């Protein structure tokens, strides 16, 4: 194929990458689900991988009360780490969403849309800034998350879109697993994104989804292990 024929594809890929870099650098942005698992792996470092729809070499998707990510989604990522802290501390940090801005720098605001303890049916709206790129304006993404399933100290699952000026993820589902093991708590997480804008470049989207999840796990681990 000639250079002239390749140029439009290369430019399209560059535009998509420039869009995704600030998005994923902010954090894994959309939805979360968390649930316990029977696997008692005690690895101390994060171990992440992109997962492919229908790939039998990958384990079954994480679930919370039987519900997991979108198995048909083309953008998905899974990772885990061992956190050397009490389960109660880790669960409180993750489920007390109004305190996220205190330990996750990319979360700039948070508002619960209901009252009382977080539970199935709860909703919350949060924001994260995204800097300008050559193809997208600086904007603030607004994420509205709805808790779908939740089991105390075991799992939580929520979903919702991330929308900004010129920037959109139609929906995401994010799964977290919390399992007590020797030496701490094994925390697993898996998320998918859907939407035409992010699906325009699946490898890049997946790479940056993974970067966001790894950053979230790192912040959770650092904060929980430093907790008195």
N, C-alpha and C positions, 0 to 999 in steps of 0.2 A: 504493500500500500504506500502511496506517495506521501511526502510530508504535507502536501496541501490537503489531502484527504484526512490526515490525522489531526490537523490543527483544531477543528471545531470540537472534537471529542476531548482533546487535552484541555481546551479552555473551559469546557463544561465541567470537567473533573476538578480543575483548579478552583472554579467558582464554588462548587459544592464543598470542597475542603476548607476554603476560607470561611465559609459559613459555619462549618461544624467545629472548627478549632476553638473559637471563643465560647461556643455553646457547651462543649464538653469540659472545657477548662473550668467552668463555673462550678459544676457538680453533676452527678447523675440526676437529671432534673425532674422527672415526672413522677412516677408512682412507685409505691413500695408495698411488698408483701413479705411477711416473715413467718417461718414455721419451723418446728423442730424436725429432726431427721433421725433415723436409726443408725446412721454411720457414725462411729466414734473415732474418727480420724483426729489426731492431735497435732497436726502440723502447726508450727508457731508463726510462719510467714504467710502472707497472702498468696493464694494460688488461683490465678484467674484463667479463664478460657472463653473464647467465643463458642457458642453452641449452635449447631446447624439443625434446622428442621429435618426430622426424619433420620438423623444420624444415629445408628444403633450403638456406636462406640461411646456416646455420651450418656451419663446417668439420666434417669427420669427427672423431669423438672421439679424444682422445689414446690411445695404446696402448703397452704394453710387451710385446714378444715376441708381438704379435698380440692381446693381451687389453687391454680398456679398461674404462670404467665400464659400468654397467647402462644400456643404450640405452633401456630401457623406463621408467626411473626418471622420476618427475615433478618431483623436486627435484634440480637439477644446476646447476653453475656452473663457469666456465672463466676463467682469467686468466693473465697472463704479465708478466715484467719482464726487463730487461737488468741483469745484475750484473757490475760491473767488478772481477772477481777471478778467479784461476785456477780452472779446472774442478775440479782436485784439492781445493782448499779447500772449494768449494761441496759437492762430493760427500761429503767427509768429514763436514761439518757435518750433512748430511741423513741420511746412512747410519749414522753413529755415534749410534744412538738413545739410548744410555745418557747421552749428554751433552746431550740436549735441554733438561733443566731449567736448564742453565747459560746458555742464550741465548733460551729461550722461557719467559717468566714464568708463563704459564698452565699449564705442565706442572709439576706439583708432585712427582711421583714417577715412576720408570721402573724396570722390572725385565725383563731378558731372561729368557725361559723356556727358552732353550737356550744353548749355549756356542759360541765361535768367531766368525769373521766373519759378519756378517749375510748371509743367502743365502736362496734360495727354500726354503721350509719353516720358516724361523725364525719364532718367536713372541715377542712382548713385551707386557707389561701396563703401562699408564700411567694416571695419574689427573689430574683437574683439578677444582677446586672450582667449585660453582655456588651463588650466593647465593640466599636465599629470595625468593620473589615472593608476591603476594597469593594465588596459587592453588597454588604448589608450595613444598615445604620446602627449606631450605638442604641441599645434599647434595654428595657427591663422585661425579663420574662416573668409572667404571672402564672403560677401553677395552682390549680384548684384540685385538691386531692380528696377523694371520698374513700373512707374505710369500708371495705367489703367484708372482710373476715378478720377476726382477732381472737386470740386465746392467750390469756394472761401468762407472761413469762415464757411463752412458747412460740407464738407466731402472730404476725399482723400483715394484712394485705390491703393495699389501697391502690387506686388508679385515678388517672385524670390527665388532661391536656396541659401543655406548656405553650403559652401564646405571648408573643411580643410584636413590636412593629417590624414587619418584614421577616419574622422568624416564627416557626410553628412546629410543634410535635403534636400530632392529632391525639395520641393516647399512649400511655405506657403502663405497664404492670410490673411491680417490683416486689420480689419475694425475699424475706429475711428469715433465717432459721437460727434458733438459739438452743444449743444443746450442752448441758453440763458434762464435762469430761475431766479426766485426771489433769490437774494443773490449771483449770480455768473453764472457759466457755468457748465452744466452737461456734463461731458465727458464720453462717453461710448466707449468700445473697445472690439473687438472679433477677434480671430485668430485661424487658423488651421494649422497643419503640416501634410505633407504626405511624405512617403518614407519608404522603408523596414527596415532601421536601427532603426528609431524611433518607428515604428509600432511593433517592436519586443516586446515591453513592454508598452502597451497603458496607463495603470494607472500611471506608473512612468513618462512617457513622458508628460501626461496631467498635472500632478502635477507640473512639472517643467516649463512647458509652462505658467501655471498660475502664478508661482512665478515670472517669467520674466515680465509678463504683469503688475502685481501688483507693481513691482519695477519701471517700466517705468512710470506708473501713478503717483507713489509717487514722482519721480524726477520731472515730469512735474508740478505737483501741488506745490511742494516746490519752484521750480524756478519761476513759474508764480506769486505766491503769494508774493515772495520777490522782484519782479520787481518793480522799482520805478514808 
